[in-house]
């Protein structure tokens, strides 16, 4: 396989990012992939748009009294992906994940659809054998297959649960799934249906000091707060609630983060992309 650097390209830069990788522990990575999107496509456009609108928000976080201007983080650009070849895309994402993790970096990734989490979790699991996954999502994503495909954004957490083992995927905010998915979750994951903050103390106690891969699907928010997503699910949470949760888990051992399923073509007034930029700012400063 080629050197990882050959699979990266930069078209825009997130605000306040450094241009020197060696000085930075944290790396921002774009993954413009939406080959298995099942309803409204367009998430491949998210990394570029989120970087563009990041200029519209402050580097400083009033919640954390910290600024990106004092944080050394590197924007690695986007992974170049061969559209239509899902297997090669997964391999390439995993390869890039290993490339940065071997250097002791912490990845903050932007999708793209939720399937991008799968190769990243595989990379992280090799470096952190005790890894657990914390998922914020409207959907359980626990299907054995979807439309005949096992590699799908609808099955990504099923893949993660089977890789990590029983009860190592913590699913918060879920409000949409099949009966089979719920049955699987009750015996294989820790699922918290339609709740966020009220179960957080319990979740944190169960996770303890284990390394955490944190994946945030933007559709955990109600479409009123995040309309620009491929599979909007009414009855969700507010941006304030999600930000509060992010701040309340700062004491967990979060070793990796991704934000997925922002879809700019459906993003009225760029509401969702601006929220995504703010979420990434808070994640970069908090973890």
N, C-alpha and C positions, 0 to 999 in steps of 0.2 A: 504494500500500500504506500502511496505517496507520503511525503512529509506533511504533517498536519498543517503547516503554514500555507501550503499550496492550495488547501481547501477553504481558505478564508479570504473574504473580500470586504472592503469598507466603503460604504456609500454615504453614510452619515455617522455622526459621533454623538453619543449621549453627553449632556451638559457636564462640564467639569472633569471629564475623563482625562487620565494621563496618557501620554503617547509612549511610555516606557514600561514594558511588561515587567522587566526585572525589578522595578521598584515597588511593585504592587502585589499584595496578597490576593486581592479580589479581582475577578475578571467578569466583565459583562459580555455575553455571547448571544448573538441572534441566530435563530434557527427557523428560516422561512419555509416551513413545510406544512402542506395541508392536503396530502394525497388521499386520505381516508375520511375527510370531512363528509358527514352524512346528510347535511341539510343545506346550509348556506356557506359556500366556499369564500375564501378571501383572507384567511389568517396568515398566509405566507407574506402578506403585505405589512403585517404588524410591526416587525422590528424596525423597519425604516421609518414608519410613521411615528412610532413612539419616540424614537430618537429626535425626529424633527420637532415634535410638540414639546419635548422636554425643555426647550428654550423658553417656553411660556410659563414655567413654574420656577420657584426659588430654589437655589442650591441649599438653602438653610431650612432645616426642619424645626418648626416651633415646638413640636412635640418632644423632640429629643435634645434640643439646644445644641445641635451639631450641624455642620455644613459639609456638603460634598467637596467644597473648596479646600478643606483640610484633610480629606480622605484620599489616599492613594489607591485608585482603582483604574483598571485598564479596559478599554472598549476594544475587544478583539475583532469586531465586525461580524459579518454573517458567514455561516457555513455555506459553501457552494454545493447545492444538492441537485442530483439528476432527477428532474421531475418524471414521475411514472415508474421509477424503480425503487419501490419501498424498501426492499432488502438492502440495497446499496446505501440508501439514505440512512437507514438504521445503523449500518456498519460504520458509515462515515461519522455520524454523530457520536457513536461510542468511541471511535478512534480519537476524535477531538477531545472528548471527555478525559480519556486516559492521558492524553498529551499534557493537559493542564494540571490534572491531579498529581501526576508524577513530579511536577515542579512545585508541589505544595500549594497550589492555588485553590481558591474557593470560587465555584462557578455560580453566577447569577444569569440565568438563561431566559430568553424571550422567545416564545413560540409565535406563530405556528400553532398547530393543533396539539391536543393533549398527548398524542402518541410520541411526541419528542421526549417525554419524560422517561419512557421505557429504556432506550439505550443509555440515557444519563444515569438512571438508577442502576443499571447493570455496571456501568463504570464505577459508580460510587460504592457498590456492594463489594467489588474486588478490593477496594482500598479500605473500606469500613465494614468488616464482616458482621458486626452487630447492628447494622443500619436498620432504622425504622423509617417509614414514610408517613408524613402528615399531609393529608389531602383536604383542601377546601374546594368544594365542588357542588353544583346542583345535581349532578348525575353520579351514580355509583361507579360507572365504567367497569363493571365486573362481568360483562358478557363473555362467555366462552369463545364466541365468534360473532361477527356481525356481517351480514350479507355474504357469508361464506368465508370471511377472512378472520384469522385469529389476531393478526396485527392490525388494530383499529383503534381510533380514539375512544371507541365504546368498550374496548376490552383491555385498555392499558393497565388498569389497577388489578385486573385478574392476573395479568402477566407478572406484575410486581408482587402480588400476594403469593403466587406459586414459587417465585424465586426466593423470597425472603423467609417464607414459612408462616405458620399460623399466628394470627394476632399481632402482626408487625406492620400492618397498614391501618392507620387511624383516619377514619373518614368523617369529616365534619360538614354540616350544612346540607347533607344529601336530602333532596326532596323529589327525586325522580329515579325510578328504577323498575325493572321487571320483578315479578314474584320470584323467579329463579335467582336473580341477582341478590335479592334480600335474603333468601334462604342460604345462599353461598356465604354472604357477609356474616350472617349470624354464627357461622361455624368457623370462618377462616379469617375475618378481619375484625376490627372494632369499629362498628358503624354507629353514628350518632345522627338520627334522622331529624332534620329540620331544626337543629340547634347549633349554636356556636359558643358564645361566651359562657353560658350557664353550665357547661360541662368541662370548661377549660382546666379547672383545678384538678379534676379527676384524670383528665388526659395527661396532664403534665406529670402527675404522680406516677402514672403507669409507664410513661416514657422514661422518666428518671434521667440518668446521665448518658443514655445511649445516643449515638450520633443520629441526627435527624435530617432526612431529605424532605424539604418543604415544597409542595407543589400547589399552586394557587390557580385554579381555573376561574377566569373572570366571570363566568356565568353563575358562580355562587352568589353574586350580587343580583338583586332584582333588576330586571330589564329597565326599570325607571332610572337606575343609576348607571347601568352598563348596557345600553342597547346594542352596541357594536360587537356582537358575538354570533357565532354560527348556529347555536342551538339555544336560544333564550328560553328560560323557564320562569314563569311568573311565581310570585310568592317568596321572593328571596330576601337577602339581607341588604342593609344599607352600606354605603362606603364608610361611614363612621364606625359601624360595627366591625367591619373587616380590618380597618386601621387599628382599632382598639385591640383586636386579637393579635395583630402583628406585634404590637408593642408589649403585650402581656406575655409573649412567649420568648422574649429576649434572653431569658435565663436558661432556655433549652440549648443543647449543644447542636445548633443548626450548622451543618457542614455544606449544604447545597440548597439552592432555591431556583424555582422556575415559575414564570407567569405565562399562562397559555390561553388560547382561544379568543384573543382580541381580533376582531374582523373589521378593518377600516371601511370596507364598502358599505357597511350597515351602521356606521357610527355617526349619528346625527350630531352636527356641530362639534365633532371630535371629543365628545364627552368621555367616551371609553378610553381613548388613547391618552388623554390628559390624565385621567385617573390611573391608568397603567404606569405612566411616567412617575406619578407621585408614589405609587406602591413600590416601584423599583427604587426610588430615592430612599424611602423609608427602610426597605430591605437592606440596601447597601450600607446604610448608616447603623442599622440595628444588629446585623448578624456578621 
